Amino acid sequence: MPYTVLARKYRPQNFDEVYAQDHITRILKNAIEMKRIAHAYLFTGPRGVGKTSLARIFAKSLNCVNGPTAHPCNVCENCDEITRSVSPDVTEIDGASNTGVDDVREIQKELMYTTNKSLYKIYIIDEVHMLSKNAFNALLKTLEEPPPNVIFIFATTEPHKVLPTIISRCQRYDFKRIPIKSIVSCIDNICKEESIEIDEDAAFVVAKKADGGMRDALSLLDQIISYGSKNITHEQVLRVFGIVHFDVYREIFKAIISHNAGEMIKVLHGILEEGTDLQEFMSGLLDYIKDILLIKLKVENLDIPKNLFEELKTISEQFTDNALIYLMSYIIKAKNDLKTSSEPMIIAELAFIKLSKMAQMESIDSLIEKLSKSGYSTKEDEPVYKPAAKLHSNLVEAKKEIVVSAKEEKPKIEKLDNEIIQKNWNQIIGKIKAKMPLVVNYLQNSRIVAVGDSLIVFEAETELAQKKLMLSRDTITEIVSSHFNMKISIKIDLKKTEKIEVRRNPTLQDIEQENPDLAEFIKVTESMISQ
């Protein structure tokens, strides 16, 4: 007998077996019991969370010989055929393979016939967002006025690609990502059924890598069982998926705390020598720091193993919130740099060296406070440490410059004129360039042709320049108004060009209209010739 993968073997067969979608199963069960069955449903959500499985269960509940019932028997002929996907009254269609309007018309032809032996004729269309626009339009009339006892169940991972006119004709149900704890519980139950032992940490890693999808988790578990046989350990899971052990991240944080750049580089080289993908490693480190930050912020119900929680809590006590945020921001930047760099190893090494120095970075205020306490004084009778005094003075001046630049005084004017604009033009261009570097060239190539009390009129060289400046006019207006501290209007005109009139060869009629005397002469001449 061929092997059945775990994702199919342990597929939910009734509402109670569906994980983490209670908000949907409860509504569907109540709808069945109250006999409030709609003609069209839309199931949306991430992959592997139970959309098509729940569609099958709903179909069995409606067509079971004991139904409609919220508890299908799963043993009658109708239930069995639906489970094996061979029911003549429940048709499963792959929207990715049947995208055209002709496919929809085939379905519409089938709607003319009654059910074979069930109460409802049900169509389950998976990945419905893949249907073409014409195919969707062909469905509209059918969804608005469906034949009796016909039900459509659409499933999609991308509901934004489904036409709003289709969505408005369906009952929509949004499926949630399955929590890590629920996936771990499912893995434990399946391993018991299969007489397999699995570590708690190993199950957690599998659940986390599944990223909220139960089907993905069971596929990963299948892979691990093939590697580790009847006893699955944490180390085996890490080795199979190329995931870095938490101990490595702990060593990295020890090196950060001790400012030991050499140790961090050593850890990095060791990881890469084992064949670990650099991006995966950085992503794992980012998750590790995120968990530390959430613990620092006292966020509850985190998906973190119990034995790891205390370790992360201890680390969090040695860092401020801002320090952890800085670490995460810098690692995100390094990850992005790695994608485009031809020397990813150098980027990673420099990133780790900088992270090791992070704890030595302090704000200007904290440095000034420390220098003040270190012996520097402005009193004549107390010792002055010149190096410290000089550094203190520099830091104070630097801080003053920062404050002054942050509170830049804006020119106070009552009305605009050319002279004021020319004096401030370079500053205005600099501010616009900082926000819109691609637009500023069009503005610099334009000419100021008029200035009113609160109006500036620009003349663009080309239609393209005028169009680009018009699209950015609101932002330009905001920047100029803010600079002069007054409400200013901006107008963008197009430079006028002389039109060269191209005349065609004049006709006799044109000549007669321009010279009435000549026209009279021609008329008299023609009459004489005709006589």
HELIX and SHEET records of a PDB file:
HELIX    1   1 LEU A    6  LYS A    9  1                                   4    
HELIX    2   2 PHE A   15  GLU A   17  5                                   3    
HELIX    3   3 ASP A   22  GLU A   33  1                                  12    
HELIX    4   4 LYS A   51  ASN A   63  1                                  13    
HELIX    5   5 GLU A   77  THR A   83  1                                   7    
HELIX    6   6 VAL A  101  GLU A  110  1                                  10    
HELIX    7   7 VAL A  128  MET A  130  5                                   3    
HELIX    8   8 LYS A  133  GLU A  144  1                                  12    
HELIX    9   9 PRO A  159  LYS A  161  5                                   3    
HELIX   10  10 PRO A  164  ILE A  167  1                                   4    
HELIX   11  11 ILE A  180  GLU A  193  1                                  14    
HELIX   12  12 GLU A  200  LYS A  209  1                                  10    
HELIX   13  13 MET A  214  GLY A  228  1                                  15    
HELIX   14  14 HIS A  234  PHE A  241  1                                   8    
HELIX   15  15 PHE A  246  ILE A  257  1                                  12    
HELIX   16  16 ALA A  261  GLU A  273  1                                  13    
HELIX   17  17 LEU A  278  LYS A  296  1                                  19    
HELIX   18  18 LYS A  306  SER A  316  1                                  11    
HELIX   19  19 ASP A  321  THR A  340  1                                  20    
HELIX   20  20 PRO A  344  LYS A  357  1                                  14    
HELIX   21  21 MET A  358  GLN A  360  5                                   3    
HELIX   22  22 ILE A  364  LYS A  373  1                                  10    
HELIX   23  23 LYS A  386  ALA A  406  1                                  21    
HELIX   24  24 ASN A  418  LYS A  435  1                                  18    
HELIX   25  25 VAL A  440  GLN A  444  1                                   5    
HELIX   26  26 GLU A  463  LEU A  471  1                                   9    
HELIX   27  27 ARG A  473  PHE A  484  1                                  12    
HELIX   28  28 LEU A  508  GLU A  514  1                                   7    
HELIX   29  29 PRO A  516  SER A  530  1                                  15    
SHEET    1   A 5 VAL A  90  ASP A  94  0                                        
SHEET    2   A 5 LYS A 121  ASP A 126  1                                        
SHEET    3   A 5 VAL A 150  THR A 156  1                                        
SHEET    4   A 5 ALA A  40  THR A  44  1                                        
SHEET    5   A 5 GLN A 171  ASP A 174  1                                        
SHEET    1   B 2 GLU A 197  ILE A 198  0                                        
SHEET    2   B 2 ASN A 231  ILE A 232  1                                        
SHEET    1   C 3 ARG A 447  VAL A 451  0                                        
SHEET    2   C 3 LEU A 455  ALA A 460 -1                                        
SHEET    3   C 3 SER A 489  LEU A 494  1                                        
END                                                                             
